[in-house]
Every structure is written in C-alpha cells, then in structure tokens.
Amino acid sequence: METAELLQRCRSGDSLAWEALVRRYQARVYGLALSYVRNPEEARDVAQEIFVRIYRKLSSFNDQENFLPWLLRVGRNACIDHLRRMKARGSNVNSPIEEDMEWPAPGQSPEAEASSGECRQLVYAALQRLSETNREMIILKEIQGLKLEEIASLLALPLGTVKSRSNRARTELARAVLALDPAAGTTYGA
Amino acid sequence: MERDTLDRGDFDDLTRRVLEQTSGSACPSAHERLAPLADGMLPPGDDALVRMHLTHCQECARVLEAVTWLTKVLPTLAEAEPDAAFTRDVMAVTAQVRSPFASWTAWIGRARDAARAMLARPRLPLEGAYIGAVVVWLLFGTSFSPLRDVPGQAARLARINPAAVAQAAVVPIPRFLSNPADSARALLSPEDPPTAQPERLTWGDRLDRAGDRALSLGRHGLRMTGETFKGNFREGGDHFRLMGDDAKAIWIILGAPDPPVEPARPRPTTTAPQRTLEKEA
C-alpha cells in the first residue's frame, strides 16, 4: 500500500494503518535516533518519542509534501530536544561508544553481519570525532539521503553553504576513519 | 659517483620544497575537491588538477579511497532494526494519546506536557520565589496599590503600642472606609474616630471570614486542576465556578463599603475592651 493511502487511513483513525506505517519506518527512525544519540537504549526511547510526535502531527502533514523528509525533520527535532535535555541535566552527550556494543543491522549472513558490525562501529566512532555541524551534515546528507535543498530548508542555511559543508564533512570523516584504522576501505571490502 | 639526472622522488622533493617557499602545501586544496571528485561532480579542469596531485601524494590518495568507501558504507547506516517489542510499545504509547484530530484534546495534552516540563525544571523554586516577590511588591510596594501603607503602619503600630494591636481586632469599621489602607490609618489614630455611622462588622471579622473563603478558593483551585488533569472537564468547570464565587465573596467582604451581614461567629475571649462608636457616642 502506498504511503499516501496509509496516511489517509491513519488520519481517519485506522490503527492497523498506523501499525503498518510504524513498521514501515521504524528501522529508519531508529537509525536516525541512533546516529544522533549513539546509545541503543536511549535511541529506542527517542524513536518512540518521534513516533508519538508524528502521530500527533499527522493532521498537520501536507499531502503535497514528501513524507520521508517531513518524518526526518520531526525526528531530527526530537533528537535535538533530547540532546538538549540531556545536556541540561549534565549528562555527557558525547559519551564514547562501548567497544563491545552490538550494532543492530538488518538481517545478513553471520560473516557479513560481523563485518558490517565492525564497519558500523568504526564509522560511528569516527563520527564522534567530527564537529557537531559536520556530524549533522553527514547524518542528514550521506546517511539519511536528504537532498541539499531539503537540508538547506531544514537548517535554514544557504544552499551553497550546505554544499561546501557537506563536501568538507565527508573528507573530515574519511580522515577520521583513517586515523582510527589506516587500513579502512580495504579491510571491509571496498 | 654523482648522478647527472633526477628521479621521480627527487622531483617530488623539489616540488615540495618549492611549494613550502611559495604557496604552501596543495593538500588542503585537494581535500576540498575529493568529495566532488568521488561523486564525479568536479569540473574537468579541477578534475585533471586533482588527479595529477593524487599521482604524487599518497596521503591524499588514501583519503580519496576512504571517501569513496564511505560513499558506499554511509547509506547502509540509515536503517537499524530495533528489538521485536518496539512496534508493540509504540502502539501502546500512541493508543494513550487521544485522537490527534480533536484539536482541543491535543491542546490540553500539549499544555499538560508543558506544565509537567515546567514543574520538572530545577529552577522552579527560584522562579516561584521571584514571582512571589513581584506579587508582594505589586500589592504593597506600588504607589497605586490600596494596600501600600498597610505593612509599614502595622509594624509601626505594633512597635509603638502593642496593646493597640489587640484592640484593633475589635475596632469597628466605618461605613465610608472602603479601602483597607484607610482602615489601617484609622487603626493608627483610635483617639480620633471618624464621625460616620459605624458598622458592627469589625476588621478582624472581615479578615476571619475572608480567610475562610480564601482557603475554600485554594481548595477549589486544587480540585479544578486535579479534575482537569484527569479529563473530568465538567467537574473542573464546577470547581472553577465555585472559585469565582469565593473570589467574589472575598472582594465583597474586604472591599465593599457595606459588607453583607453574616451570622457572627463566636470569637475567642479577649481582655481588651471593645471600643465601638456607639459607646463613645
């Protein structure tokens, strides 16, 4: 079923349609929360909060708009709010990722899963070395695949600034990855 | 034996030394173009220049390799599967959220969330004290307040003549005194009573009754809040109406020139003589 039809049914109060929508986008929302929060437990709570916000705001969603960028915008705002709350409480929002943490990945063969897990860990660790601005650019552009225009609108920045920041952020990330593992790109089967 | 030709390493070294003494290293400039190069978005001129740099710079070549690798890897991080109970938990939470299409319910929910968030703030006691100070200042400190003179006069009275404080509780309130500040002034000069017709309701009685109604007002306020939070808006509305009645009664008791005569309550016995205008007359 198309997303537009699901949304229409959700608006009329069909809980089955809402469940289908949650199942369709939960991996995406959880992935977004994980990118920002970097702690699986907290990311789960934030992802839940994102869905509650989406549920409350469904009536204000414009059908002419693309749903995914709207969802990512709502999700990004929820993640930023969460990080601000954590900062206000004095929690360390830049806590290092645990070495033995298992990163949830979509179903793969055990070998591919192990390799994918190591690869994710390396990239997330490198992401932590970036500035907040560069990290957000990587999350929105490279990971979530938003268009430059959508990012410019979301962050209220000129398109040229977003473009140059995006390029710079990728190179910075590549250098951070190499600093952590000089063999990156060859070890993980580039 | 001396060489008469230079090999590639020598030329690279020569180039590096020349750059050091002129424009500086070209690597930062190359780094800025590596991401568009990996995407194939670099203009032809820039593309050729960067590629030429890469044939001589191993470090930049490694960075380009990593950028290209990241281009494939990063999109795979967009999704991560939560645990199996996630969907069920989301459904349970959103079931508690009432229909988002009934706007008034949504507004109340938002107001409730905002109130909870406000109460959870660590600075709340400080802000409460600040608001309290502002209210006290508005009541007693501003030039337009009818109560502006009361605290100072009461303190002076207590200091100068403590017996008068006890006596003040039974001083009759003249009919023309609609203002508490005037009443306080009258208390300060009991030897020069006003000549208007007295009212048998004393200032102490008024404060006593107003206090009862204030307690009732607070009780109804709390119950109204509680019922509203529980979603019982009808009961909440009833308590709101009762709060209005209490506020009106307090206003009449304290401020009206001719307060309603209510059945007198038994007062605690006092040794101070009751001075009324009738007696003085």
Interface residues (C-beta under 8 A of the other chain):
Chain A: R11 G13 S15 W18 E19 V22 R23 Q26 A27 R28 Y30 G31 L32 L34 S35 R44 A47 Q48 F51 V52 Y55 R56 K57 L58 S59 W103 P104 A105 P106 G107 S116 C119 R120 V123 Y124 I138 E142 I143 Q144 G145 S166 N167 R168 R170 T171 L173 A174 R175 V177 L178 P182 A184 G185 T186 Y188 A190
Chain B: H31 E32 R33 L34 A35 P36 A38 R62 V63 L64 E65 A66 V67 T68 W69 L70 T71 K72 V73 L74 P75 T76 L77 A78 E79 A80 E81 P82 D83 F86 T87 D89 V90 M91 V93 T94 A95 V97 S99 P100 F101 A106 G109
